[in-house]
């Protein structure tokens, strides 16, 4: 199937669970990625579903199998499945037999009847231990200084060297996926816009693409372009903020001060489009909640032309300052082999020379007609992740300038930004991928016989990438954690759905 496409559930192969596992492992062995792995009820039966992404061909594959009470764990041969399998176990009580480190992700595990099994609360589960002389553990969080979200980090150390970092999240769990069942309801858009507040555009766009695929709605050209521009403005704001925060973490105040202000300018450009700095209310099923005329487009373009040279100048200071480079380079390295094995996505993957980007591999909307170059680095370190962000700033600015200058025909207050939505197709599955500023966002919707959501699965890029942060800390000094953490800048609430 293609991105943002719906297919009947009966067309999805239903395999014996052993064959299902073999098919998934074979696909991953041949360079497919596991975009999603989850359980969902279909006609009274609990099924395992896998969404496999074949990036080179731009094709998605859906497989299913009866879940039963357990299945052979994929994790020993496919590490990118490890967190998905723990999530399935704690949510549905379906055991991945042979999983090497089976413990809850967010809350105590459940039995096959959905009843909670007595077990440790989040943050109190068993952690890996360092034995031997000189080994010790350092616990950080879940309460942190500043405004950071809650998360617990357990460092296994020998002296100042980190042997392993184990990350325990779940403190932000809000039960959003469960709340979406039997929807879409009146709060659907509010849930999508607040899955991860800094990725309002990315998640809302993925959700609306699913609804449009299930209803057969064709979005007007003006809305497609406006959506893409909002997504790129979200990328600009967050990449500028991240580069400024990286500069602050190494005590380089010129770049930090400039980019902290300029991030606000990019957010204000989004506000010019819809009245909200984070894009709330801009994207809705069938199109956008606002139109864009030539006068407002020119105002945003002029603001961008004024601000962006200062952004580039501030970022380039990083690369001309030896003290900054000495902290960025060879810090927090993740190898390409590990990035592929763990299924990293977005900036974290591209910094390891893994050239994947939904805008290139699975283009829909405006991206089907406008190529955005893929920025990659070969170093896999903090410098590589900063460099990828720098290049993506340049690419997003070029995309925005081009489309703000040449709006599609028919755009304007008289129409071209909203289409009517029909009923959702019953007993269908739709998959929507969006390249958010962190990386691949995956939404999967399954409908029942009445055309309501039987299940809704969301995979934020952070769900894939927290394991990358753990790898980045191995054999590093524990004092490097803040800069490594900021170079990934993953979402806690986006993980805890």
C-alpha positions in Angstrom: 0.0 0.0 0.0 1.0 3.7 -0.4 1.2 6.4 2.2 -2.1 7.9 3.2 -4.0 5.1 1.6 -6.9 3.0 3.0 -7.4 -0.7 2.2 -10.0 -3.3 3.4 -8.9 -5.2 6.4 -9.9 -8.4 4.7 -7.1 -7.7 2.1 -4.4 -7.7 4.8 -2.7 -11.2 5.0 -3.8 -13.1 8.1 -0.9 -15.5 8.8 -0.3 -18.1 11.5 1.7 -16.3 14.2 4.9 -18.2 13.6 4.7 -17.4 9.9 3.9 -13.8 10.7 7.1 -13.6 12.8 9.2 -15.1 10.0 7.7 -12.7 7.4 8.5 -9.7 9.6 12.1 -10.8 10.2 12.7 -11.6 6.5 11.4 -8.1 5.6 13.7 -6.4 8.1 16.6 -8.5 6.9 16.0 -7.2 3.4 16.1 -3.5 4.6 12.5 -2.9 5.5 11.7 -1.0 8.7 9.2 -1.7 11.4 7.1 1.5 11.4 4.5 0.0 13.8 3.8 -3.2 15.7 0.6 -3.4 17.8 -2.5 -5.4 18.7 -6.0 -4.5 17.7 -9.4 -6.3 17.9 -11.0 -7.4 14.6 -14.4 -9.0 14.7 -14.0 -10.1 18.3 -10.5 -11.5 17.8 -7.3 -9.9 19.0 -4.8 -9.6 16.2 -1.1 -8.6 15.9 -0.5 -6.0 13.1 2.9 -5.0 11.6 3.4 -2.0 9.4 6.6 -2.5 7.4 8.2 0.4 5.5 10.2 -0.4 2.3 11.8 3.0 1.9 13.6 2.4 -1.4 10.3 1.6 -3.2 8.1 3.9 -1.2 5.8 1.1 -0.3 4.2 0.0 3.0 3.2 -3.5 3.9 0.6 -4.6 6.4 0.6 -8.1 8.0 -1.6 -9.6 10.7 -1.8 -12.7 12.8 -4.0 -14.0 15.7 -2.4 -12.8 18.9 -3.4 -15.6 21.2 -1.7 -15.5 24.6 1.8 -15.3 23.1 4.2 -15.5 20.1 7.9 -15.9 19.5 9.6 -12.6 20.3 11.0 -10.7 17.4 13.4 -8.7 19.5 16.4 -11.1 19.7 16.7 -10.9 15.9 15.0 -7.5 15.4 16.0 -5.0 18.1 13.7 -2.3 16.7 10.8 -4.4 17.9 11.8 -4.4 21.6 9.7 -1.5 22.8 6.7 -2.4 20.7 6.7 -5.9 22.2 6.9 -4.6 25.7 4.0 -2.2 25.0 1.9 -5.1 23.6 2.6 -7.2 26.6 1.7 -4.5 29.2 -1.4 -3.4 27.3 -2.9 -6.7 26.2 -1.2 -9.4 28.2 0.2 -11.0 25.0 3.6 -12.3 25.8 6.5 -12.1 23.4 8.2 -15.4 24.4 11.9 -15.1 24.7 12.0 -11.3 25.0 15.4 -10.4 26.6 14.2 -7.6 29.0 10.4 -7.8 29.4 9.2 -5.1 31.7 6.4 -2.4 31.6 6.8 0.6 29.4 4.3 2.9 31.0 2.1 1.0 33.6 1.8 -2.5 35.1 1.1 -5.3 32.7 -2.4 -6.6 31.9 -3.7 -10.2 31.5 -5.5 -11.4 28.4 -8.8 -10.2 29.9 -7.4 -6.6 30.1 -7.1 -6.7 33.9 -4.0 -5.1 35.5 -1.5 -7.6 36.9 0.1 -6.7 40.2 3.5 -5.3 39.4 5.9 -2.4 39.9 4.9 1.1 39.2 6.7 3.2 36.6 10.2 4.0 37.9 10.2 1.1 40.4 10.7 -1.7 38.0 13.9 -3.7 37.9 16.9 -2.1 36.2 20.1 -3.5 34.8 22.8 -3.7 37.4 26.6 -3.1 37.3 28.5 -5.6 39.4 32.2 -5.6 40.3 34.6 -3.2 41.9 34.2 0.4 40.8 30.7 -0.1 39.3 27.9 2.2 40.5 24.5 3.5 39.5 23.4 7.1 39.1 19.7 7.8 39.1 18.4 11.1 37.5 14.7 12.1 37.6 11.8 11.8 37.1 11.7 15.3 38.5 14.2 17.6 36.7 15.4 21.1 36.9 13.8 23.7 34.6 10.8 22.9 32.6 11.8 19.5 31.2 9.2 16.8 31.2 9.4 13.9 33.7 11.5 10.9 32.9 13.8 8.6 34.9 17.4 7.9 33.7 19.5 5.1 35.3 23.2 5.3 34.4 25.4 2.2 34.9 28.9 3.7 35.4 32.4 2.7 36.1 33.9 5.8 37.5 32.8 8.6 35.2 32.3 6.3 32.2 28.8 5.3 31.3 28.5 1.5 30.6 24.8 1.7 29.8 21.9 4.1 30.1 18.4 2.7 30.9 15.5 5.1 30.3 12.1 4.7 32.1 9.2 6.8 30.9 5.5 6.7 31.3 4.9 9.6 33.7 3.1 11.5 31.0 0.7 8.7 30.0 -2.7 10.1 29.2 -4.4 7.2 27.5 -5.0 9.0 24.2 -5.0 5.9 22.0 -7.6 4.3 24.2 -9.7 7.5 24.1 -9.8 7.5 20.3 -11.6 4.1 20.1 -15.1 4.4 18.8 -14.2 7.8 17.3 -13.6 10.1 15.7 -15.4 12.1 18.3 -15.7 15.9 18.9 -12.3 15.9 20.7 -10.4 14.1 18.0 -8.6 17.2 16.7 -7.8 18.4 20.2 -6.2 15.0 21.0 -4.2 15.1 17.8 -3.0 18.7 18.4 -1.8 17.9 21.9 -0.2 14.5 21.4 3.2 16.3 21.4 2.7 20.1 21.8 5.8 21.0 19.8 4.6 18.8 16.9 1.1 20.0 16.5 1.3 20.3 12.8 3.0 17.0 12.2 0.6 14.8 14.3 -2.6 16.7 13.2 -1.6 16.3 9.5 -1.0 12.6 9.9 -4.4 12.2 11.6 -6.2 14.2 8.9 -4.6 12.2 6.1 -6.0 9.0 7.7 -9.5 10.4 7.9 -9.3 11.7 4.3 -8.0 8.3 3.1 -10.8 6.5 4.9 -13.5 8.8 3.5 -12.1 9.2 0.0 -11.8 13.0 0.4 -9.6 14.9 -2.0 -7.9 17.9 -0.4 -7.7 21.1 -2.5 -4.3 22.2 -3.8 -4.2 25.3 -1.8 -4.7 23.4 1.5 -2.0 20.9 0.5 0.5 23.7 0.0 -0.5 25.5 3.2 -0.2 22.3 5.2 3.3 21.7 3.9 4.3 25.3 4.6 3.1 25.0 8.2 5.1 21.7 8.6 8.2 23.4 7.4 7.7 26.4 9.7 7.3 23.9 12.6 10.7 22.4 11.5 12.4 25.8 11.3 11.2 26.8 14.8 12.2 23.6 16.5 15.6 23.1 14.7 16.5 26.7 15.5 15.5 26.2 19.1 17.5 22.9 19.4 20.6 24.5 17.9 20.3 27.3 20.3 19.9 24.9 23.2 22.9 22.9 22.1 25.0 26.1 22.1 23.7 26.9 25.6 24.7 23.5 26.9 28.3 24.1 25.9 28.2 27.7 27.3 28.3 29.4 23.9 25.9 32.3 24.5 26.0 34.2 21.1 24.3 31.5 19.2 22.1 30.6 22.1 20.8 34.1 22.5 20.2 34.8 18.8 18.4 31.5 18.1 16.3 31.7 21.2 14.9 34.9 19.8 14.7 33.7 16.2 12.7 30.6 17.2 10.0 33.0 18.4 10.1 34.7 15.0 9.4 31.4 13.2 6.6 30.7 15.7 5.1 34.1 14.9 5.1 33.3 11.2 2.9 30.3 12.0 0.7 32.6 14.0 0.3 34.9 10.9 -1.2 31.9 9.1 -3.7 30.9 11.7 -3.5 32.9 14.9 -1.7 30.2 16.9 2.1 30.1 17.3 1.9 26.3 17.4 -0.5 25.9 14.5 -3.6 25.0 16.6 -6.7 25.1 14.4 -4.8 25.3 11.1 -5.2 21.8 9.9 -8.6 20.1 9.8 -10.0 17.1 8.0 -10.6 18.0 4.3 -8.1 20.8 4.2 -7.3 23.8 6.5 -9.2 26.0 8.8 -7.8 29.1 7.2 -7.1 30.3 3.7 -4.0 32.1 2.5 -4.2 35.1 0.1 -1.3 36.7 -1.7 -1.1 39.7 0.8 -0.6 37.4 3.8 1.7 35.1 2.0 3.9 38.1 1.1 3.9 39.3 4.7 5.2 35.9 5.9 7.7 35.7 3.0 9.1 39.2 3.9 9.4 38.3 7.6 11.2 35.1 6.6 13.6 37.0 4.3 14.4 39.4 7.1 14.9 36.9 9.9 16.5 33.9 8.1 20.0 35.5 7.3 20.4 36.2 11.1 19.5 32.5 11.8 22.1 31.3 9.4 24.7 33.6 10.7 24.1 32.5 14.3 24.3 28.8 13.3 27.5 29.3 11.3 29.2 30.7 14.4 29.0 27.1 15.9 31.2 25.7 13.0 33.8 28.5 13.3 34.3 28.2 17.0 36.9 25.6 18.0 35.7 25.2 21.6 32.2 24.3 20.3 33.5 21.8 17.8 35.7 20.2 20.5 32.5 19.5 22.5 30.3 18.4 19.6 32.7 16.2 17.6 33.1 12.5 18.7 30.6 13.0 21.5 27.5 10.7 21.6 28.4 8.6 18.6 25.8 6.1 17.2 27.1 3.9 14.4 25.1 3.4 11.2 24.9 -0.3 12.0 23.2 0.4 15.4 21.0 3.1 13.9 19.7 0.6 11.3 19.3 -2.2 13.9 17.3 0.0 16.3 15.2 1.5 13.5 16.1 5.1 14.3 14.3 7.8 12.2 14.5 11.4 11.4 17.5 13.6 12.4 18.9 10.8 14.6 19.0 8.4 11.7 20.2 10.9 9.0 23.1 11.9 11.2 24.3 8.3 11.0 24.2 8.3 7.2 20.8 6.6 7.0 19.1 8.4 4.2 15.4 8.1 5.0 12.8 10.9 4.9 9.1 10.6 4.4 9.1 13.6 2.2 11.3 11.8 -0.3 10.4 8.2 0.2 6.6 8.5 0.7 5.6 11.9 -0.7 2.0 13.0 -0.5 0.4 16.4 -0.8 2.7 19.3 -1.9 5.8 17.0 -1.4 4.6 14.9 -4.4 5.4 17.9 -6.6 8.3 19.6 -4.7 11.5 17.8 -3.9 13.1 18.5 -0.6 16.8 17.3 -0.4 17.6 14.9 2.3 20.3 16.2 4.7 22.7 13.5 6.0 25.9 13.3 8.0 28.3 10.4 8.4 29.6 11.0 11.9 26.6 9.9 14.0 27.7 12.3 16.9 26.4 15.5 18.4 28.1 17.5 15.6 26.3 15.3 13.0 22.9 15.8 14.5 23.6 19.6 14.7 24.8 19.6 11.1 21.6 17.8 9.8 19.5 20.4 11.6 21.5 23.2 10.0 21.0 21.8 6.5 17.3 21.2 7.1 16.9 24.8 8.1 18.3 25.8 4.7 16.1 23.3 2.8 13.0 24.4 4.6 13.6 28.1 4.0 14.0 27.4 0.3 10.8 25.4 0.2 8.9 28.1 2.0 10.2 31.0 -0.1 9.3 29.2 -3.3 5.7 28.4 -2.2 5.0 31.7 -0.5 6.1 33.4 -3.8 4.0 31.2 -6.1 0.7 30.2 -4.5 -1.3 27.5 -6.5 -4.0 28.8 -8.8 -7.4 29.0 -7.1 -6.0 29.8 -3.6 -7.6 32.6 -1.8 -10.6 33.5 0.4 -13.1 32.4 -2.3 -12.1 28.7 -2.0 -9.4 26.1 -2.5 -8.7 25.3 1.1 -11.5 23.0 2.3 -13.3 20.0 0.9 -16.3 18.2 2.4 -15.8 15.0 4.3 -17.9 11.8 3.9 -18.3 8.9 6.2 -15.3 6.6 7.0 -15.2 3.3 5.1 -16.1 0.4 7.4 -13.6 -2.4 8.2 -10.7 -0.6 6.6 -7.1 0.2 7.6 -5.3 3.4 6.8 -1.6 4.3 7.4 -0.4 7.9 7.3 3.3 8.8 7.5 4.5 12.4 8.0 8.1 13.7 8.3 7.8 15.7 11.5 10.7 17.8 12.6 12.0 14.9 14.8 11.4 12.3 12.2 8.8 9.8 10.9 5.3 10.1 12.5 3.1 7.0 11.9 -0.6 6.9 12.5 -2.6 3.8 11.8 -6.4 3.7 11.9 -8.7 0.7 11.8 -12.4 1.0 11.5 -15.2 -1.4 12.5 -18.4 -2.4 10.7 -20.0 0.9 11.5 -17.1 3.0 10.2 -15.9 4.0 13.7 -12.4 3.5 15.1 -11.8 0.0 16.3 -8.3 0.9 17.1 -5.9 3.9 16.5 -2.2 3.5 16.8 0.3 6.5 17.0 4.0 6.1 16.8 5.9 9.3 17.5 9.5 9.4 16.2 10.7 9.5 19.9 9.3 6.0 20.4 12.0 4.7 17.9 14.8 7.0 19.0 15.0 6.8 22.8 17.1 3.6 22.3 19.5 5.7 20.2 20.1 8.0 23.1 21.0 5.0 25.3 23.5 3.9 22.7 24.9 7.4 22.3 25.9 7.4 26.1 27.8 4.1 26.0 31.5 4.7 26.8 30.9 8.4 27.2 31.5 10.5 30.3 28.4 11.0 32.4 28.9 14.7 32.1 28.2 14.4 28.4 24.6 13.4 29.0 23.0 16.9 28.8 24.5 17.7 25.4 23.7 14.2 24.1 20.1 14.4 25.3 19.6 17.8 23.7 21.1 16.6 20.4 18.2 14.1 20.2 15.6 16.3 22.0 13.0 13.5 22.2 9.4 13.9 23.4 8.3 12.4 26.7 4.6 13.0 26.1 4.8 11.8 22.5 6.2 8.5 23.8 3.5 8.2 26.5 0.3 7.8 24.6 
